[in-house]
């Protein structure tokens, strides 16, 4: 699929964004999971929790059915309200503050196949679909694979491992074609590679 304009992994309803945090791809034996949000501190004493949601409408995090943690636990999330961008939610089986506190920091994921492809524009992609893609040059020669997608505040960056290992800005000039069906992305290596120095190593959250 050729991309007609500058593109990035954007935040829309049901689409994970890397604009605020590096999204994760978790590969299991039978499915991929997409990072949707993180449980925070308890809200009150009746088991409600705060959730930092990465859906366009923060309250939409409750619309995907049960979510799961990285270790396989499943959570039924009922959104109570959205307060200053933070979701206040009730999680089935969590009845008091102590139980809610035990979930603090738990990341929540949704099965990739439950996210609607028809919600995407031609220039939008799920990060889970990009990670693991074969990377080739315009002539079709192998450049490696997509390891992860990051955002350090100046735009989306794709990490490629293999013959053309490096960090590349996710722009039309550098990635002129993304073929989801073939699981392949075309890379045009810039004449002068731009060094994306953040001053610290990025979290390696995306699984290979």
C-alpha positions, 0 to 999 in steps of 0.5 A, a space after each residue: 500500500 503506497 502512502 500518499 502523504 506524510 504519515 505517522 502512527 496517529 491517535 484515533 478511536 481504537 488506534 494506539 498512539 506512540 505520541 505519549 508513550 512507546 507502544 508495546 507489541 507482545 507476541 504470544 503463541 497464538 495472537 498479538 496484543 496491542 498496548 491500550 493503557 496503564 492502571 494507576 493509583 486507586 480512586 477512593 476506597 471502593 476499588 475504583 482505579 485511575 487508568 491512563 488510556 491511549 485511545 482517542 476518547 479515553 473512555 473508549 478503553 472500556 469498549 473492547 471487552 476484557 483486557 489482559 495484562 502482560 502476564 495473562 490476567 484478564 480484566 473487565 473494565 467499566 468506565 465510571 467517568 473521565 476526569 481531566 483526561 484520566 479514566 476512573 474505572 471499576 474493575 470486576 472483582 476489585 472491591 477495596 483500595 488494597 486490591 486496587 493498589 495491587 494493580 498499580 502499574 499494570 499495563 492493559 492490552 487488547 487482542 490485535 484482531 479486535 481492533 477495526 482495520 476499517 477505522 484506519 485511513 490510508 496513512 495510519 497504521 497499528 504499531 502492532 502491524 509495523 513491528 516485525 515487518 520485513 524492510 527492503 530497499 526500493 530494489 527489493 533487497 533486504 534491509 532487515 526488520 522493524 524492531 520497534 517504533 518510538 517517539 521521543 517528542 520530535 516525531 515517530 521513529 522506526 528502529 530497524 535491525 539487520 543490514 540497514 540497522 538504525 533509527 529512521 524518521 517515519 516519513 514518506 521520504 524515508 518509508 515511501 511504501 508500506 505493504 500490510 498484506 506482504 508484511 513489507 515496508 520500503 526503506 530509502 536510507 537518507 544520504 546522511 543518517 540523522 542521529 536521534 540522540 535522546 541522552 538515554 537508551 529507549 525502553 525496549 518494550 516492543 518484543 521482536 
